[in-house]
């Protein structure tokens, strides 16, 4: 039986990084040249037999109970156990970076959704960048970096069909979980397929310093549209204006969001990229122009709500949709992957490398830090794409 230690109550937050084109360092994790030293790749070995590697312990964080409102530490549990040996045809992975994303909050609920919930006692869902510690498959070798959806854990033995090699067009490996990963593709596909901004139009996005919102605004600027970003606090607003080069940054904590948004959008809003909901949507709705487009990829303001928050009634929303011929479409980025993912990497990858597309990461250390970092993200305390450095 696995040992189940108590979960630490309050891991420390570490500094964030604002990354423009990446430059490899001699000790950089996941450099383009796979490391071959077995001493480096396989620490704490117990035994190595016929390519099967066993390390002392894995760690994983499971859903201990379903949250009621805002998640708390007791909703998570840290477990340990013996690292598995890969079966014939499998890969043994060791996580380097874990991505924390808002959608994970929905997986903690039992409610029906577009994906099955995480069951109580199961590992929390999530995507990682991992190093192959041992390979029993001819197409993969020890030391390669791959992406896999193995969740909040340090090690896993997986089938090769469930992984893909990290491909970032020469950028830092961590970008595969952010600006060149699922969040970036969400921004790209939502704008390309649904938003379709054009020169002179006005594009509004909230959570504008996050990995989705920051790219939405930069893509809008590249086609000649005006980009209006909404964020919390003076530091984030300054970053939106000075680093991301949006036209206007609005502090949602100013207390006069509706007035500030109306001032910033004198000609109305043509594209509102919805990833927040709540009071931001309430302020946006009256300003939507005729034929406005609203791609909806998330509603983070509602994820912890026990009941529906106040706001416009469904009748009011539908009247606006009808009278102004507004297009509102919810989407999951995977819907567009077959047709648009290659174009996304081809277009955005070089722009990230050149610094024309900018991004920011906030990295916390240690798997045990993930729950508190996750709760902080849902409250808007992160600044940029949130990652956990596991090894």
VEXVEXRO-936719 format. One record per residue: x, y, z of N, C-alpha, C in turn; residue in three letters. Coordinates in steps of 0.1 Angstrom, whole numbers, padded with zeros to 4 digits, always signed. Example, Ala and Ser with C-alpha at 12.3 -4.5 7.8 and 13.67 -1.06 7.14 Angstrom:
2
+0132-0057+0078+0123-0045+0078+0132-0033+0078ALA +0128-0022+0071+0137-0011+0071+0129+0000+0079SER 
***
This chain:
391
+0009-0012+0000+0000+0000+0000+0009+0012+0000UNK +0005+0023-0008+0013+0035-0008+0012+0043+0004UNK +0023+0048+0008+0024+0057+0019+0017+0071+0015UNK +0010+0077+0025+0002+0089+0022+0006+0100+0032UNK +0017+0107+0029+0021+0117+0038+0011+0129+0038UNK +0011+0137+0049+0003+0149+0049+0008+0159+0039UNK -0002+0166+0033+0002+0176+0023+0006+0189+0029UNK +0018+0194+0025+0023+0207+0031+0012+0218+0029UNK +0010+0226+0040-0001+0236+0039+0002+0248+0031UNK +0014+0252+0029+0016+0265+0022+0030+0266+0015UNK +0032+0259+0004+0045+0260-0002+0048+0274-0007UNK +0060+0278-0007+0064+0292-0011+0063+0294-0026UNK +0058+0306-0030+0058+0309-0044+0072+0314-0048UNK +0076+0310-0060+0089+0315-0064+0088+0325-0075UNK +0099+0331-0079+0099+0342-0089+0094+0337-0103UNK +0089+0347-0110+0085+0345-0124+0096+0348-0134UNK +0094+0344-0146+0104+0347-0156+0096+0353-0168UNK +0102+0364-0173+0096+0369-0186+0106+0365-0197UNK +0102+0356-0205+0111+0350-0215+0109+0356-0229UNK +0119+0362-0235+0119+0365-0249+0128+0354-0255UNK +0133+0356-0267+0139+0344-0273+0148+0336-0264UNK +0147+0324-0263+0154+0315-0254+0168+0313-0259UNK +0177+0313-0249+0191+0309-0252+0195+0297-0243UNK +0200+0287-0249+0203+0275-0241+0214+0278-0232UNK +0214+0273-0219+0224+0274-0210+0231+0260-0208UNK +0243+0259-0204+0249+0246-0204+0242+0236-0195UNK +0235+0241-0184+0228+0233-0175+0213+0233-0177UNK +0209+0239-0188+0194+0240-0191+0187+0227-0191UNK +0176+0225-0184+0168+0213-0185+0162+0212-0199UNK +0163+0201-0205+0157+0199-0218+0163+0206-0229UNK +0176+0207-0230+0183+0213-0241+0181+0205-0254UNK +0184+0210-0265+0181+0204-0278+0189+0191-0279UNK +0200+0190-0273+0208+0178-0274+0205+0169-0262UNK +0199+0157-0264+0196+0148-0253+0209+0144-0245UNK +0207+0144-0232+0219+0141-0224+0220+0126-0223UNK +0232+0120-0224+0234+0106-0225+0240+0100-0213UNK +0245+0107-0204+0251+0102-0192+0241+0095-0183UNK +0243+0082-0181+0233+0074-0172+0233+0080-0158UNK +0244+0085-0154+0244+0091-0140+0235+0103-0139UNK +0235+0111-0150+0226+0123-0151+0212+0119-0152UNK +0209+0110-0161+0196+0106-0165+0189+0098-0155UNK +0196+0090-0148+0190+0080-0139+0195+0080-0125UNK +0192+0091-0117+0196+0092-0104+0189+0082-0095UNK +0195+0078-0083+0189+0070-0073+0184+0056-0078UNK +0192+0051-0087+0189+0038-0093+0189+0027-0082UNK +0179+0018-0082+0179+0006-0074+0185-0005-0083UNK +0179-0007-0095+0185-0017-0104+0181-0014-0118UNK +0189-0019-0128+0186-0018-0142+0188-0031-0148UNK +0177-0037-0153+0177-0050-0159+0170-0050-0172UNK +0177-0054-0183+0171-0055-0196+0164-0042-0200UNK +0170-0031-0197+0164-0018-0200+0153-0014-0191UNK +0150-0021-0181+0139-0017-0172+0145-0010-0160UNK +0141+0002-0158+0147+0010-0147+0137+0013-0136UNK +0142+0010-0123+0133+0013-0112+0140+0023-0103UNK +0133+0033-0099+0138+0043-0090+0131+0041-0077UNK +0136+0048-0067+0131+0046-0053+0116+0048-0051UNK +0112+0060-0056+0098+0064-0053+0092+0073-0064UNK +0080+0072-0067+0073+0082-0074+0065+0091-0064UNK +0061+0102-0069+0051+0111-0061+0040+0115-0070UNK +0028+0115-0065+0017+0120-0073+0007+0126-0064UNK -0001+0135-0070-0012+0142-0062-0025+0138-0068UNK -0034+0133-0059-0047+0128-0063-0058+0137-0058UNK -0069+0136-0064-0081+0143-0059-0086+0135-0047UNK -0085+0142-0035-0089+0135-0023-0104+0137-0020UNK -0110+0148-0024-0124+0150-0022-0128+0161-0032UNK -0141+0162-0035-0146+0172-0045-0147+0185-0037UNK -0142+0196-0043-0143+0209-0036-0157+0215-0037UNK -0161+0222-0027-0173+0230-0026-0169+0245-0027UNK -0170+0250-0039-0165+0264-0041-0150+0263-0044UNK -0143+0272-0037-0128+0273-0039-0121+0261-0034UNK -0113+0255-0042-0105+0243-0037-0097+0247-0024UNK -0095+0237-0016-0086+0239-0004-0077+0227-0003UNK -0066+0228+0005-0056+0218+0005-0061+0204+0008UNK -0072+0203+0016-0077+0190+0019-0084+0183+0007UNK -0086+0190-0004-0091+0184-0016-0081+0176-0024UNK -0068+0177-0019-0057+0171-0026-0050+0162-0016UNK -0043+0152-0022-0035+0143-0013-0022+0139-0021UNK -0011+0139-0014+0002+0135-0019+0004+0120-0016UNK +0007+0112-0027+0009+0098-0025+0023+0095-0030UNK +0029+0084-0025+0042+0079-0030+0041+0064-0032UNK +0051+0059-0040+0051+0045-0042+0063+0041-0051UNK +0065+0029-0054+0076+0024-0062+0074+0028-0076UNK +0084+0034-0082+0084+0037-0097+0082+0025-0105UNK +0073+0025-0115+0070+0013-0122+0081+0010-0132UNK +0082-0002-0136+0091-0006-0147+0083-0007-0160UNK +0088-0001-0171+0081-0001-0183+0080-0015-0189UNK +0068-0019-0194+0066-0032-0200+0071-0031-0214UNK +0072-0042-0221+0076-0043-0235+0068-0033-0243UNK +0075-0024-0251+0068-0014-0259+0065-0001-0252UNK +0068+0000-0239+0064+0011-0231+0076+0021-0229UNK +0073+0033-0224+0083+0043-0220+0082+0046-0206UNK +0093+0048-0199+0092+0053-0185+0096+0067-0185UNK +0087+0076-0180+0088+0090-0181+0091+0096-0167UNK +0099+0106-0167+0101+0114-0155+0097+0129-0158UNK +0088+0134-0151+0083+0148-0154+0093+0158-0150UNK +0095+0167-0159+0103+0179-0157+0094+0191-0154UNK +0084+0194-0162+0075+0205-0159+0060+0200-0161UNK +0052+0205-0151+0038+0203-0152+0031+0216-0155UNK +0021+0215-0164+0013+0227-0167+0001+0228-0158UNK -0002+0240-0152-0014+0242-0144-0023+0251-0152UNK -0036+0247-0155-0045+0254-0163-0059+0254-0157UNK -0066+0265-0160-0080+0267-0154-0089+0255-0156UNK -0088+0248-0168-0098+0238-0171-0098+0227-0160UNK -0087+0225-0153-0085+0215-0143-0096+0216-0132UNK -0100+0229-0129-0110+0231-0119-0123+0224-0123UNK -0127+0224-0135-0139+0217-0140-0138+0202-0138UNK -0126+0197-0140-0124+0182-0139-0126+0178-0124UNK -0125+0187-0115-0127+0183-0101-0141+0181-0097UNK -0150+0186-0105-0165+0184-0103-0170+0172-0109UNK -0181+0167-0104-0187+0155-0110-0198+0159-0120UNK -0200+0172-0123-0210+0176-0132-0206+0172-0147UNK -0216+0170-0155-0214+0166-0169-0207+0178-0176UNK -0197+0174-0184-0190+0184-0192-0185+0177-0205UNK -0177+0185-0212-0171+0179-0225-0161+0168-0223UNK -0156+0167-0211-0147+0156-0207-0151+0150-0194UNK -0147+0137-0192-0150+0130-0180-0143+0137-0168UNK -0149+0137-0156-0143+0143-0144-0132+0133-0139UNK -0123+0139-0131-0114+0131-0123-0121+0125-0112UNK -0120+0112-0110-0127+0105-0099-0119+0107-0086UNK -0126+0107-0075-0119+0108-0062-0110+0097-0060UNK -0097+0100-0057-0087+0090-0055-0078+0089-0068UNK -0082+0095-0079-0074+0094-0091-0064+0106-0092UNK -0054+0104-0100-0044+0115-0102-0050+0127-0109UNK -0047+0139-0104-0052+0151-0110-0047+0152-0124UNK -0056+0156-0133-0053+0156-0147-0043+0168-0151UNK -0035+0166-0161-0026+0176-0165-0016+0172-0175UNK -0010+0181-0183+0000+0178-0193+0013+0182-0188UNK +0023+0174-0192+0037+0176-0187+0047+0175-0199UNK +0059+0181-0196+0071+0178-0204+0079+0168-0195UNK +0082+0157-0202+0089+0146-0194+0101+0141-0202UNK +0110+0136-0195+0122+0130-0200+0120+0115-0200UNK +0124+0108-0211+0124+0094-0212+0135+0088-0204UNK +0132+0082-0192+0142+0075-0184+0146+0062-0190UNK +0137+0054-0195+0139+0041-0201+0130+0039-0212UNK +0134+0034-0223+0126+0031-0235+0126+0016-0239UNK +0115+0010-0240+0114-0003-0245+0106-0003-0259UNK +0108+0008-0266+0102+0010-0279+0113+0014-0289UNK +0113+0009-0301+0125+0012-0310+0124+0026-0315UNK +0113+0033-0315+0112+0047-0320+0115+0058-0310UNK +0118+0054-0298+0121+0064-0288+0134+0060-0280UNK +0142+0070-0277+0154+0067-0270+0155+0074-0256UNK +0163+0068-0248+0165+0074-0234+0170+0088-0236UNK +0165+0098-0228+0169+0112-0228+0161+0121-0236UNK +0152+0116-0245+0144+0124-0253+0133+0131-0244UNK +0129+0143-0249+0118+0150-0242+0106+0148-0250UNK +0095+0145-0242+0082+0143-0248+0071+0151-0240UNK +0060+0153-0246+0048+0158-0239+0038+0146-0237UNK +0032+0146-0226+0023+0136-0222+0013+0141-0212UNK +0001+0135-0213-0010+0139-0203-0010+0128-0192UNK +0000+0128-0184+0001+0119-0173-0004+0124-0160UNK -0007+0137-0159-0012+0143-0147-0002+0148-0137UNK -0006+0150-0125+0002+0156-0114+0011+0145-0108UNK +0021+0140-0115+0029+0129-0110+0043+0131-0115UNK +0053+0124-0108+0067+0125-0111+0071+0115-0122UNK +0065+0103-0122+0069+0092-0131+0056+0085-0136UNK +0058+0079-0148+0047+0071-0153+0053+0062-0164UNK +0048+0050-0165+0051+0041-0176+0039+0042-0186UNK +0042+0045-0199+0031+0048-0208+0034+0041-0221UNK +0023+0040-0229+0024+0036-0243+0029+0047-0252UNK +0037+0045-0262+0043+0055-0270+0032+0063-0278UNK +0020+0057-0280+0010+0064-0287+0004+0076-0279UNK +0007+0076-0266+0001+0087-0257+0011+0099-0256UNK +0022+0098-0263+0032+0109-0261+0035+0115-0275UNK +0041+0127-0275+0046+0133-0287+0059+0140-0283UNK +0068+0140-0292+0081+0147-0290+0079+0162-0289UNK +0086+0168-0280+0085+0183-0278+0091+0190-0291UNK +0082+0198-0297+0086+0206-0309+0082+0220-0307UNK +0092+0229-0305+0090+0243-0303+0097+0252-0312UNK +0101+0247-0324+0108+0255-0334+0120+0263-0328UNK +0127+0256-0320+0139+0262-0315+0137+0271-0302UNK +0125+0271-0297+0123+0279-0285+0125+0270-0272UNK +0124+0276-0261+0125+0269-0248+0115+0258-0247UNK +0119+0246-0242+0110+0235-0241+0097+0238-0234UNK +0098+0247-0224+0086+0251-0216+0075+0257-0225UNK +0079+0263-0236+0069+0270-0245+0059+0259-0250UNK +0062+0247-0250+0053+0236-0255+0041+0234-0246UNK +0042+0240-0234+0030+0240-0225+0023+0253-0224UNK +0028+0263-0231+0023+0277-0230+0020+0283-0243UNK +0028+0292-0247+0026+0300-0259+0026+0292-0272UNK +0033+0281-0272+0034+0271-0283+0027+0258-0280UNK +0019+0258-0269+0012+0246-0265-0003+0248-0266UNK -0010+0241-0257-0025+0241-0257-0030+0256-0255UNK -0025+0264-0245-0030+0277-0244-0028+0286-0256UNK -0016+0285-0262-0014+0293-0274-0022+0289-0285UNK -0024+0276-0287-0033+0271-0298-0047+0275-0296UNK -0052+0275-0283-0065+0280-0280-0067+0294-0285UNK -0057+0303-0282-0058+0317-0287-0058+0317-0302UNK -0049+0310-0309-0047+0310-0323-0060+0305-0330UNK -0064+0293-0326-0076+0287-0333-0089+0295-0331UNK -0090+0300-0318-0102+0308-0316-0103+0321-0324UNK -0091+0327-0326-0091+0339-0334-0092+0336-0349UNK -0085+0326-0353-0084+0322-0367-0098+0317-0372UNK -0105+0309-0364-0117+0303-0369-0130+0311-0366UNK -0130+0317-0354-0142+0323-0349-0141+0338-0348UNK -0130+0343-0342-0129+0358-0341-0127+0365-0353UNK -0117+0361-0362-0114+0366-0375-0113+0381-0375UNK -0105+0387-0367-0104+0402-0366-0098+0407-0379UNK -0101+0420-0383-0095+0426-0394-0091+0440-0391UNK -0084+0446-0400-0078+0459-0398-0089+0469-0393UNK -0085+0477-0382-0094+0487-0377-0105+0482-0367UNK -0106+0469-0366-0116+0464-0356-0110+0465-0342UNK -0119+0463-0332-0115+0464-0318-0117+0450-0312UNK -0106+0445-0306-0106+0432-0300-0104+0434-0285UNK -0112+0427-0277-0111+0428-0262-0109+0414-0257UNK -0100+0413-0247-0097+0400-0240-0094+0403-0226UNK -0099+0395-0217-0096+0396-0203-0085+0385-0199UNK -0081+0386-0187-0069+0378-0183-0058+0379-0193UNK -0055+0392-0196-0047+0395-0208-0032+0392-0206UNK -0028+0390-0193-0014+0386-0191-0012+0371-0191UNK -0023+0363-0192-0022+0349-0192-0018+0343-0205UNK -0015+0330-0207-0010+0325-0219-0020+0326-0231UNK -0033+0326-0228-0043+0327-0239-0045+0342-0242UNK -0048+0350-0232-0051+0364-0234-0040+0372-0240UNK -0028+0369-0236-0016+0377-0241-0014+0374-0256UNK -0016+0362-0260-0015+0359-0275-0026+0364-0283UNK -0038+0364-0277-0050+0369-0284-0047+0384-0288UNK -0043+0392-0279-0041+0406-0282-0030+0408-0292UNK -0019+0400-0291-0008+0402-0300-0011+0397-0314UNK -0020+0387-0315-0024+0383-0329-0033+0394-0334UNK -0042+0400-0326-0050+0411-0331-0042+0422-0337UNK -0031+0426-0329-0023+0437-0334-0016+0434-0347UNK -0013+0421-0349-0006+0417-0362-0015+0418-0374UNK -0028+0419-0373-0037+0421-0384-0042+0435-0385UNK -0037+0444-0376-0041+0458-0377-0053+0461-0369UNK -0057+0453-0360-0068+0456-0351-0063+0463-0338UNK -0073+0469-0331-0070+0475-0318-0071+0464-0308UNK -0062+0463-0298-0062+0453-0288-0064+0460-0274UNK -0075+0456-0267-0078+0461-0254-0077+0449-0244UNK -0068+0451-0235-0066+0440-0225-0071+0444-0211UNK -0077+0434-0204-0082+0436-0191-0074+0427-0182UNK -0069+0432-0171-0062+0425-0161-0064+0431-0147UNK -0058+0424-0137-0059+0429-0123-0046+0435-0118UNK -0047+0448-0115-0035+0454-0109-0027+0462-0118UNK -0019+0472-0113-0011+0481-0121+0000+0474-0127UNK +0007+0465-0121+0018+0458-0127+0014+0450-0139UNK +0003+0443-0139-0001+0435-0150-0006+0445-0162UNK -0012+0456-0158-0016+0465-0169-0004+0472-0175UNK +0006+0475-0168+0018+0480-0174+0025+0470-0183UNK +0025+0458-0179+0030+0447-0188+0023+0446-0201UNK +0009+0447-0200+0001+0446-0212+0005+0458-0222UNK +0006+0470-0216+0009+0481-0225+0023+0481-0230UNK +0033+0479-0221+0047+0482-0224+0054+0470-0230UNK +0050+0458-0227+0057+0446-0232+0049+0439-0243UNK +0036+0437-0241+0027+0431-0251+0022+0440-0261UNK +0023+0453-0258+0021+0464-0268+0006+0465-0272UNK -0003+0462-0263-0017+0464-0265-0020+0479-0266UNK -0031+0483-0272-0034+0497-0273-0039+0503-0260UNK -0047+0495-0252-0052+0500-0239-0052+0488-0230UNK -0048+0491-0217-0049+0481-0206-0059+0487-0196UNK -0068+0479-0191-0078+0482-0182-0077+0474-0169UNK -0076+0481-0158-0075+0474-0145-0090+0470-0140UNK -0092+0457-0140-0106+0453-0136-0109+0456-0122UNK -0099+0459-0114-0101+0462-0100-0103+0477-0097UNK -0104+0485-0108-0105+0499-0106-0119+0504-0101UNK -0129+0495-0101-0142+0498-0096-0151+0504-0106UNK -0146+0508-0118-0155+0514-0128-0152+0507-0142UNK -0153+0494-0142-0149+0486-0154-0158+0490-0166UNK -0171+0491-0164-0180+0494-0175-0176+0507-0181UNK -0174+0517-0173-0170+0531-0178-0157+0530-0185UNK -0147+0523-0179-0134+0523-0185-0134+0516-0199UNK -0142+0505-0200-0143+0498-0212-0150+0506-0223UNK -0160+0513-0219-0168+0521-0229-0158+0532-0234UNK -0150+0538-0225-0140+0548-0229-0130+0542-0239UNK -0125+0530-0236-0115+0524-0245-0121+0519-0258UNK -0134+0517-0259-0140+0512-0271-0151+0522-0276UNK -0147+0534-0280-0157+0543-0285-0165+0539-0297UNK -0160+0530-0305-0167+0525-0316-0172+0511-0314UNK -0173+0507-0301-0178+0494-0298-0168+0483-0299UNK -0172+0470-0297-0164+0459-0297-0168+0449-0308UNK -0158+0446-0316-0160+0437-0328-0157+0422-0324UNK -0147+0420-0316-0143+0406-0312-0141+0407-0297UNK -0148+0399-0289-0145+0397-0275-0142+0382-0273UNK -0129+0380-0269-0124+0366-0267-0127+0363-0253UNK -0137+0354-0250-0142+0351-0237-0135+0340-0231UNK -0128+0343-0220-0122+0332-0212-0124+0335-0197UNK -0132+0344-0193-0134+0348-0179-0148+0348-0175UNK -0157+0355-0182-0171+0356-0178-0173+0366-0167UNK -0183+0364-0159-0185+0373-0147-0187+0388-0151UNK -0183+0397-0142-0185+0411-0144-0179+0416-0158UNK -0168+0410-0163-0163+0414-0175-0173+0412-0187UNK -0179+0400-0187-0190+0398-0197-0201+0408-0196UNK -0205+0411-0184-0215+0421-0181-0212+0435-0187UNK -0199+0438-0186-0195+0451-0192-0193+0451-0207UNK -0190+0439-0212-0188+0438-0227-0201+0438-0234UNK -0211+0431-0229-0223+0428-0237-0229+0440-0243UNK -0231+0452-0236-0238+0463-0242-0229+0470-0253UNK -0216+0467-0254-0208+0473-0263-0205+0465-0276UNK -0211+0453-0277-0209+0445-0288-0215+0451-0301UNK -0207+0452-0311-0212+0457-0324-0221+0448-0332UNK -0227+0453-0342-0234+0444-0351-0224+0435-0358UNK -0227+0422-0359-0219+0411-0364-0206+0409-0356UNK -0207+0412-0343-0195+0409-0334-0194+0394-0333UNK -0181+0390-0330-0179+0376-0328-0173+0374-0314UNK -0178+0363-0307-0174+0360-0294-0170+0345-0293UNK -0156+0343-0294-0152+0329-0292-0151+0327-0277UNK -0157+0316-0272-0158+0313-0258-0149+0300-0255UNK -0138+0302-0248-0129+0291-0244-0129+0288-0230UNK -0135+0296-0221-0134+0294-0207-0142+0304-0199UNK -0146+0301-0187-0154+0310-0178-0148+0309-0164UNK -0135+0313-0163-0128+0311-0150-0135+0318-0138UNK -0142+0329-0141-0149+0336-0130-0160+0327-0123UNK -0165+0317-0130-0176+0309-0126-0172+0295-0121UNK -0159+0291-0122-0155+0277-0119-0157+0274-0104UNK -0155+0283-0096-0157+0281-0081-0170+0284-0076UNK -0179+0289-0085-0193+0293-0080-0201+0282-0076UNK -0208+0282-0065-0218+0272-0061-0231+0274-0067UNK -0234+0287-0071-0246+0290-0078-0244+0301-0089UNK -0253+0302-0098-0251+0312-0109-0250+0326-0103UNK -0240+0334-0108-0238+0347-0103-0248+0357-0109UNK -0250+0369-0103-0259+0379-0109-0253+0384-0123UNK -0262+0389-0131-0257+0394-0144-0269+0395-0153UNK -0267+0398-0166-0278+0398-0176-0285+0385-0176UNK -0298+0386-0178-0306+0374-0179-0304+0368-0193UNK -0308+0355-0194-0306+0349-0207-0314+0356-0218UNK -0326+0361-0214-0334+0368-0224-0327+0381-0229UNK -0320+0388-0220-0313+0400-0224-0301+0396-0233UNK -0294+0386-0230-0283+0381-0238-0288+0378-0252UNK -0299+0370-0253-0304+0365-0265-0310+0377-0274UNK -0315+0387-0267-0320+0399-0274-0308+0406-0281UNK -0297+0407-0274-0285+0414-0280-0280+0405-0291UNK -0280+0392-0290-0275+0384-0300-0284+0385-0313UNK -0297+0386-0311-0306+0387-0322-0305+0400-0329UNK -0306+0411-0321-0307+0425-0326-0294+0429-0333UNK -0283+0424-0328-0270+0428-0334-0263+0417-0342UNK -0270+0406-0345-0265+0395-0353-0251+0391-0347UNK -0250+0389-0334-0238+0385-0328-0236+0370-0329UNK -0223+0366-0332-0220+0352-0332-0213+0349-0319UNK -0218+0339-0311-0212+0334-0299-0210+0319-0301UNK -0197+0315-0300-0194+0301-0302-0185+0296-0292UNK -0189+0286-0284-0180+0279-0275-0171+0269-0283UNK -0159+0267-0278-0151+0257-0286-0140+0251-0276UNK -0136+0239-0280-0125+0233-0273-0113+0232-0284UNK -0102+0236-0280-0091+0238-0290-0089+0225-0298UNK -0091+0213-0293-0088+0201-0300-0097+0199-0312UNK -0109+0206-0312-0117+0206-0324-0110+0211-0337UNK -0101+0219-0335-0094+0226-0347-0080+0221-0349UNK -0075+0211-0341-0062+0207-0342-0058+0201-0355UNK -0066+0192-0361-0063+0185-0373-0060+0195-0384UNK -0068+0205-0385-0068+0215-0396-0058+0226-0394UNK -0056+0230-0381-0049+0243-0379-0036+0242-0370UNK -0033+0230-0364-0022+0230-0354-0009+0232-0361UNK -0007+0225-0373+0006+0227-0380+0008+0242-0384UNK -0003+0248-0389-0001+0262-0392+0002+0271-0380UNK -0004+0267-0369-0001+0274-0357+0014+0274-0353UNK +0020+0262-0353+0034+0261-0350+0043+0268-0361UNK +0039+0267-0374+0047+0273-0384+0046+0288-0384UNK +0035+0294-0380+0033+0309-0379+0038+0315-0366UNK +0035+0309-0355+0038+0315-0342+0052+0311-0337UNK +0056+0299-0340+0070+0295-0335+0081+0305-0339UNK +0082+0308-0352+0093+0318-0355+0091+0332-0349UNK +0078+0336-0347+0076+0349-0341+0080+0349-0326UNK +0078+0338-0319+0083+0337-0305+0098+0337-0305UNK +0104+0330-0314+0119+0329-0314+0125+0343-0317UNK +0119+0351-0326+0124+0364-0329+0120+0375-0319UNK +0111+0372-0310+0107+0381-0300+0095+0390-0304UNK +0090+0388-0316+0079+0395-0321+0066+0391-0313UNK +0065+0379-0309+0055+0375-0300+0062+0372-0286UNK +0056+0379-0276+0062+0378-0263+0054+0370-0253UNK +0060+0365-0243+0052+0357-0233+0059+0358-0220UNK +0053+0353-0210+0058+0353-0196+0054+0340-0190UNK +0063+0335-0182+0061+0323-0174+0063+0325-0159UNK +0055+0319-0151+0057+0319-0136+0059+0304-0132UNK +0070+0302-0126+0074+0288-0123+0075+0286-0108UNK +0069+0276-0103+0070+0272-0089+0078+0259-0088UNK +0085+0257-0077+0093+0245-0076+0087+0234-0068UNK +0087+0222-0073+0083+0210-0065+0068+0207-0067UNK +0066+0194-0069+0052+0189-0072+0043+0193-0060UNK +0048+0193-0048+0040+0196-0036+0035+0210-0036UNK +0041+0219-0045+0036+0233-0046+0024+0234-0055UNK +0021+0224-0062+0011+0225-0073-0003+0229-0068UNK -0008+0223-0057-0022+0226-0053-0023+0241-0049UNK -0014+0246-0041-0015+0260-0037-0013+0270-0049UNK -0004+0266-0058-0002+0274-0070-0015+0274-0078UNK -0021+0262-0079-0034+0261-0087-0045+0270-0081UNK -0046+0269-0068-0057+0277-0062-0054+0292-0064UNK -0041+0296-0063-0037+0310-0066-0040+0314-0080UNK -0038+0305-0089-0041+0308-0103-0056+0311-0105UNK -0065+0303-0099-0079+0305-0100-0083+0319-0094UNK -0076+0324-0085-0078+0337-0079-0071+0348-0086UNK -0064+0345-0097-0057+0355-0105-0044+0360-0099UNK -0038+0352-0091-0025+0356-0084-0013+0353-0093UNK -0014+0345-0103-0003+0342-0112-0001+0353-0121UNK +0011+0354-0127+0015+0364-0136+0022+0358-0148UNK +0014+0354-0158+0019+0346-0169+0015+0332-0169UNK +0021+0324-0178+0018+0309-0178+0023+0303-0166UNK +0015+0295-0159+0019+0289-0146+0024+0275-0148UNK +0036+0272-0144+0042+0259-0145+0048+0254-0132UNK +0049+0241-0130+0056+0235-0118+0068+0228-0123UNK +0080+0232-0118+0092+0225-0121+0093+0213-0112UNK +0091+0202-0117+0090+0189-0109+0104+0184-0106UNK +0113+0184-0116+0127+0178-0114+0136+0189-0119UNK 
***
